[in-house]
Amino acid sequence: MIHIKRIIKSTLALGLALSLLAACSSSDPTNVAADFSAQGIKGKIEGEIVVIDLSELGNCATTIENMTIAAETFGASVSPDPRVARDYTNPVEFTVTAPDGTKAVFKVKVKGAGCLSTPTPKPVVKNTPLELGDFTCQPVRFKPLTLAESDETTVYCEISAVDPDGIAYYDVQLNYGETEDYYSSSLKSHKQEGDKILVELSCSNTFYDDQPIVLQINVAGKMPDGSDESESLSRITISAGDICPNLIE
């Protein structure tokens, strides 16, 4: 009977020892304390993740793709070493082991506006402004095909408009003094060919006397980023008699 009692006591003692050993190797994080921080900002627990929010720092000097953090473990060890630079774009797991063998896994994430990466400065591209030349015009008179027809004169004008980034737009007007588009019916056509803008003018029965006519063009070049430059303007004064001499008395 005494022999059986000794066996029972030995069995109970062995069971208690195994229970204590299991407790010492527990992974219960409540028994392990650790504080994680970066650049003076302490992490906060959000669910199961320790989040170090660097938003208040703005554009960080260190990118989260290659940065180190600090860990206060209160005598415990931590693995891997947080002092080694690594990518914190996604949560990184750290195992903290207390002196009694208790372990806890901490998932640490770093976030913050402007901290995902250090912006790569855009290369400064110098703008070459539009170079707008002066109009040159040449009247060409066409002989009538029949005696019933009168001579017809067409004036061909051209102007150079050079911009390495291209021409955004242009506008051609044929004005009587300051009256905008007064002679618009005499604008037969205009088009851009390479670095030149070509304009074709013709007779108009609105020419009631030999008054000066102003051919005006507004041209805007492009900036390197594709936006429009400020407009450039060029004018030339043409005699109505050069365009339509048969209508001028």
Backbone hydrogen bonds, N-H to C=O, Kabsch-Sander energy under -0.5 kcal/mol:
donor,donor_aa,acceptor,acceptor_aa,energy
5,K,1,M,-1.8
6,R,2,I,-1.8
7,I,3,H,-1.6
8,I,4,I,-2.1
9,K,5,K,-2.5
10,S,6,R,-2.3
11,T,7,I,-2.2
12,L,8,I,-2.3
13,A,9,K,-2.3
14,L,10,S,-2.1
15,G,11,T,-2.1
16,L,12,L,-2.2
17,A,13,A,-2.0
18,L,14,L,-2.1
19,S,15,G,-2.0
20,L,16,L,-2.2
21,L,17,A,-2.0
22,A,18,L,-2.1
23,A,19,S,-2.0
24,C,20,L,-1.9
25,S,21,L,-1.2
26,S,23,A,-1.2
31,N,28,D,-1.5
32,V,29,P,-1.4
35,D,72,E,-2.6
37,S,70,A,-2.3
38,A,41,I,-2.1
41,I,38,A,-2.2
42,K,40,G,-0.6
43,G,36,F,-3.4
44,K,51,V,-2.7
46,E,49,I,-3.5
48,E,46,E,-0.6
49,I,46,E,-1.6
50,V,107,K,-3.6
51,V,44,K,-3.4
51,V,49,I,-0.7
52,I,50,V,-0.5
52,I,109,K,-3.1
53,D,51,V,-0.7
54,L,52,I,-0.7
54,L,111,K,-3.8
57,L,54,L,-1.6
58,G,55,S,-1.9
60,C,58,G,-0.9
64,I,115,C,-1.9
66,N,63,T,-1.4
67,M,86,R,-2.0
69,I,82,P,-2.0
70,A,37,S,-3.1
72,E,35,D,-3.3
73,T,71,A,-0.7
76,A,73,T,-1.5
77,S,97,T,-2.6
79,S,95,T,-2.0
84,V,81,D,-1.6
86,R,67,M,-2.2
88,Y,64,I,-3.6
92,V,108,V,-2.9
94,F,106,F,-2.9
95,T,79,S,-3.6
96,V,94,F,-0.6
96,V,104,A,-3.2
97,T,77,S,-2.6
97,T,95,T,-0.5
98,A,96,V,-0.5
98,A,102,T,-3.5
101,G,98,A,-2.3
103,K,26,S,-2.8
104,A,96,V,-2.0
106,F,94,F,-3.3
106,F,104,A,-0.5
107,K,48,E,-0.6
108,V,92,V,-3.0
108,V,106,F,-0.6
109,K,50,V,-2.9
110,V,88,Y,-1.1
111,K,52,I,-2.3
115,C,112,G,-2.3
125,V,123,P,-0.7
126,K,124,V,-0.6
131,E,162,V,-2.9
132,L,130,L,-0.6
133,G,131,E,-0.5
133,G,160,S,-3.0
136,T,158,E,-2.1
138,Q,156,Y,-2.4
140,V,154,T,-3.2
142,F,152,E,-3.8
149,E,146,T,-1.1
152,E,142,F,-1.9
154,T,140,V,-3.1
155,V,201,L,-2.0
156,Y,138,Q,-2.4
156,Y,154,T,-0.6
157,C,155,V,-0.6
157,C,199,V,-3.1
158,E,136,T,-2.3
159,I,197,I,-1.6
161,A,195,D,-3.1
162,V,131,E,-2.6
163,D,161,A,-0.5
166,G,163,D,-2.0
168,A,166,G,-0.5
168,A,220,A,-2.5
169,Y,220,A,-1.4
171,D,218,N,-2.3
173,Q,216,Q,-2.9
175,N,173,Q,-0.5
175,N,214,V,-3.1
176,Y,179,T,-1.4
177,G,175,N,-0.8
179,T,176,Y,-2.2
180,E,178,E,-0.8
182,Y,179,T,-1.2
183,Y,174,L,-2.1
184,S,181,D,-1.3
186,S,183,Y,-1.9
187,L,184,S,-1.5
188,K,186,S,-1.3
188,K,200,E,-1.8
189,S,200,E,-1.4
191,K,198,L,-2.1
193,E,191,K,-0.5
193,E,196,K,-2.9
196,K,193,E,-1.8
197,I,159,I,-2.6
198,L,191,K,-2.9
199,V,157,C,-3.2
200,E,189,S,-2.8
201,L,155,V,-2.8
202,S,186,S,-1.9
207,F,204,S,-1.7
208,Y,206,T,-1.3
211,Q,209,D,-2.3
213,I,238,I,-3.5
214,V,175,N,-2.9
215,L,213,I,-0.6
215,L,236,I,-3.2
216,Q,173,Q,-2.8
216,Q,214,V,-0.6
217,I,234,S,-2.4
218,N,171,D,-2.5
219,V,232,S,-2.9
220,A,169,Y,-2.6
221,G,230,S,-0.5
222,K,166,G,-1.6
223,M,227,S,-3.5
226,G,223,M,-2.1
229,E,221,G,-3.0
232,S,219,V,-3.5
234,S,217,I,-2.0
236,I,215,L,-2.0
238,I,213,I,-4.0
238,I,236,I,-0.5
240,A,211,Q,-1.0
242,D,239,S,-1.2
243,I,239,S,-0.9
244,C,240,A,-2.6
247,L,244,C,-1.2
248,I,245,P,-0.9
249,E,247,L,-0.6
